[in-house]
Amino acid sequence: MSPQAYLEMAQTEADHWWFRARRDIVAAVLEQLALPPGAAILEIGAGTGGNLDMLARFGTVSGLEMDAMARRLAVAKTAGRYAIADGRCPDAMPYRPGSFDLVCLLDCLEHIADDAGALLAVRSLLRHGGAALITVPAHPWLWSRHDVFLHHQRRYRRTALTTRLGNAGLCVETVSYFNTVLFPLAVAARWHDRLRDLLHARLPEHGVPGEAGGSTGTAMPPALLNALLYTLFRSERHWLRRGTLPFGVSLLAVARAV
């Protein structure tokens, strides 16, 4: 991601509705995985460390992060409680095969050019029966300046993600959309970004108000709105415990090494 995106993440991920609710949803899914006591857990793309405390509820956590600034922010945020290694997936992984019971890529895979190679690397890191938990942005047609600002390589179709996991030798247990309740708002925001870019392209001499702010949805909203969005988004954890959701802004997958 861009340095500005990492700085925004470090400042907002503790309280921003999207980060908080995603952590709650991921935790609800992890509660159902029956991980072994003291499970060895790796987060690839640990970023500025916002997920590490949540993951530590389920075992012993390590992080992998290629960006030096993000690693420094993560170490400072977590007071050095976790080993956050310098590395890159899939070609610079400082771990032995079969080292982990759980590997998480939480909105990381879409940043990796060789996502097929990354999933093969994830498969090699897992012990027999170990799980991979992956979240990615969904629907290529939702591509917008939001994705450009965050340096995404792609957005995923459900079938494409399922196929990539299977091709990596992982046994897919579930692939579900999520961020479903707020899907209409997200679509409106992305099309707003597209319209703003179109206006800017046609009228460059006038500029477009707010164009330097990255994209719609990256800033911290007012407190009451933030609380409402958090409550709505995190409610999906109950549905994902029971099954899958038919559409949404993102995809969540669980797959096993067997």
Secondary structure, DSSP 8 states (H G I E B T S, - for coil): --HHHHHHHHHHTTT-HHHHHHHHHHHHHHTTS---TTEEEEEES-TTSTTHHHHGGGEEEEEEE--HHHHHHHHHHTTT-SEEEE-BTTTB--S-TT-EEEEEEES-GGG-S-HHHHHHHHHHHEEEEEEEEEEEEB-GGG--HHHHHTT-S--B-HHHHHHHHHHTTEEEEEEEEE--TTHHHHHHHHHHHHHHHHHHHH-TTT--TTGGG-STT-S---HHHHHHHHHHHHTHHHHHHHS-BS--SEEEEEEEE-
